[in-house]
Amino acid sequence: MEHRIRVDLPDVPAEKTEEFAAQVAADLSPEMSGTFGAIQVNDAGGEREIWTALGWQEDGSSVYLHIDPAQHKVELRLDTKGLEPPSRARWVDWLLIATVAASATAGVVCRSWLLAIALLGLVLGTWIALDLRRQKTRKRRRSIDPHAWNERLHAAVERAKVIDD
């Protein structure tokens, strides 16, 4: 889920825009100050700078700050999707093959295909149940409170505005 929070950019002198944007980014999240920078944009109005910063939260969700002095807007995007899910590791394929082989071996040794199928079902069922539980837990943790971030953004803009005065 994505949330967008917009605030009007206060009157900041052009020479202090970078300092203002850096202060807002650092105030929102200390790690965002490490990704802070300007992007040169060419459009119909000519070339202009847009200040951006990106921060990742512990749960994998991202916070993206976008300050556009030409359009007088500050925008914060909150994305709870996080990083793209990693591709399945190769060892998972080998583990699944080993599980099937171990179940078949147990069935042959005990001369019971019913035992082999039961073991395979038990192992795979447990694996699936644990994976589903982990996914639900991860999804629950990725709940962003947009109202709290809205307050944080307004407070950061106000504090940065006071520093520039």
Summary of the structure (lengths in Angstrom):
residues: 165
radius of gyration: 25.4
end to end distance: 36.7
largest distance: 84.1
contacts: 440
relative contact order: 0.18
helix: 53%
strand: 24%
